[in-house]
Amino acid sequence: MKLEPDQKVQIKVVKSDCSLMKLGESVYLNGALIDYARSAPVCVTALLGIYPWIMTSRFGIESEKLGHNDGYRVCCPDRLVEFVVSTCRE
């Protein structure tokens, strides 16, 4: 089996103490590109910190051992924002 990172990804803010990324907002990725038309503003530091889970979702991997429970629940490096990173179902 050959896996390719071609899944679309949603990064949803589920908790926030940050003025840059607000509760309920989402960032959408189409492959390696941000879908700016659908996405809220994004903090690059946050994206870098959660990138392993973004790549896992881009590959379509849903692993309970990696903490997947209807999406990967992860925090930015500053621990100000909590996200759910998941493969888009739409």
Contacts in CASP RR format, 6 or more apart in sequence:
PFRMAT RR
TARGET T0000
AUTHOR 0000-0000-0000
METHOD contacts of the structure
MODEL  1
MKLEPDQKVQIKVVKSDCSLMKLGESVYLNGALIDYARSAPVCVTALLGI
YPWIMTSRFGIESEKLGHNDGYRVCCPDRLVEFVVSTCRE
3 59 0 8 1.000
4 59 0 8 1.000
5 31 0 8 1.000
5 32 0 8 1.000
5 55 0 8 1.000
5 58 0 8 1.000
5 59 0 8 1.000
6 31 0 8 1.000
6 58 0 8 1.000
7 31 0 8 1.000
7 57 0 8 1.000
7 58 0 8 1.000
7 59 0 8 1.000
7 60 0 8 1.000
7 87 0 8 1.000
7 88 0 8 1.000
8 28 0 8 1.000
8 29 0 8 1.000
8 30 0 8 1.000
8 31 0 8 1.000
8 87 0 8 1.000
8 88 0 8 1.000
8 90 0 8 1.000
9 28 0 8 1.000
9 29 0 8 1.000
9 31 0 8 1.000
9 54 0 8 1.000
9 57 0 8 1.000
9 58 0 8 1.000
9 85 0 8 1.000
9 86 0 8 1.000
9 87 0 8 1.000
9 88 0 8 1.000
10 26 0 8 1.000
10 27 0 8 1.000
10 28 0 8 1.000
10 29 0 8 1.000
10 84 0 8 1.000
10 85 0 8 1.000
10 86 0 8 1.000
10 87 0 8 1.000
10 88 0 8 1.000
11 26 0 8 1.000
11 27 0 8 1.000
11 28 0 8 1.000
11 29 0 8 1.000
11 42 0 8 1.000
11 47 0 8 1.000
11 50 0 8 1.000
11 54 0 8 1.000
11 83 0 8 1.000
11 84 0 8 1.000
11 85 0 8 1.000
12 24 0 8 1.000
12 25 0 8 1.000
12 26 0 8 1.000
12 83 0 8 1.000
12 84 0 8 1.000
12 85 0 8 1.000
12 86 0 8 1.000
13 21 0 8 1.000
13 22 0 8 1.000
13 23 0 8 1.000
13 24 0 8 1.000
13 25 0 8 1.000
13 26 0 8 1.000
13 40 0 8 1.000
13 81 0 8 1.000
13 82 0 8 1.000
13 83 0 8 1.000
14 23 0 8 1.000
14 24 0 8 1.000
14 73 0 8 1.000
14 82 0 8 1.000
14 83 0 8 1.000
14 84 0 8 1.000
15 23 0 8 1.000
15 81 0 8 1.000
15 82 0 8 1.000
16 22 0 8 1.000
16 23 0 8 1.000
16 80 0 8 1.000
16 81 0 8 1.000
16 82 0 8 1.000
17 80 0 8 1.000
17 81 0 8 1.000
18 43 0 8 1.000
18 76 0 8 1.000
18 78 0 8 1.000
18 80 0 8 1.000
18 81 0 8 1.000
20 41 0 8 1.000
20 43 0 8 1.000
21 40 0 8 1.000
21 41 0 8 1.000
21 42 0 8 1.000
21 43 0 8 1.000
21 46 0 8 1.000
21 76 0 8 1.000
21 81 0 8 1.000
22 40 0 8 1.000
25 40 0 8 1.000
25 41 0 8 1.000
26 38 0 8 1.000
26 39 0 8 1.000
26 40 0 8 1.000
27 34 0 8 1.000
27 39 0 8 1.000
27 40 0 8 1.000
27 42 0 8 1.000
27 47 0 8 1.000
28 34 0 8 1.000
28 35 0 8 1.000
28 38 0 8 1.000
28 39 0 8 1.000
28 88 0 8 1.000
29 35 0 8 1.000
29 54 0 8 1.000
29 58 0 8 1.000
31 58 0 8 1.000
34 42 0 8 1.000
43 76 0 8 1.000
43 81 0 8 1.000
45 76 0 8 1.000
45 77 0 8 1.000
45 78 0 8 1.000
46 76 0 8 1.000
46 77 0 8 1.000
46 78 0 8 1.000
46 81 0 8 1.000
46 83 0 8 1.000
47 54 0 8 1.000
48 77 0 8 1.000
49 76 0 8 1.000
49 77 0 8 1.000
50 74 0 8 1.000
50 75 0 8 1.000
50 76 0 8 1.000
50 83 0 8 1.000
50 85 0 8 1.000
53 66 0 8 1.000
53 72 0 8 1.000
53 74 0 8 1.000
53 85 0 8 1.000
54 85 0 8 1.000
56 63 0 8 1.000
56 66 0 8 1.000
56 72 0 8 1.000
56 85 0 8 1.000
57 71 0 8 1.000
57 72 0 8 1.000
57 85 0 8 1.000
57 86 0 8 1.000
57 87 0 8 1.000
58 87 0 8 1.000
60 87 0 8 1.000
61 68 0 8 1.000
62 68 0 8 1.000
62 71 0 8 1.000
62 87 0 8 1.000
66 72 0 8 1.000
67 73 0 8 1.000
70 84 0 8 1.000
70 86 0 8 1.000
71 84 0 8 1.000
71 85 0 8 1.000
71 86 0 8 1.000
72 84 0 8 1.000
72 85 0 8 1.000
72 86 0 8 1.000
73 82 0 8 1.000
73 83 0 8 1.000
73 84 0 8 1.000
74 82 0 8 1.000
74 83 0 8 1.000
74 85 0 8 1.000
75 81 0 8 1.000
75 82 0 8 1.000
75 83 0 8 1.000
76 82 0 8 1.000
76 83 0 8 1.000
END
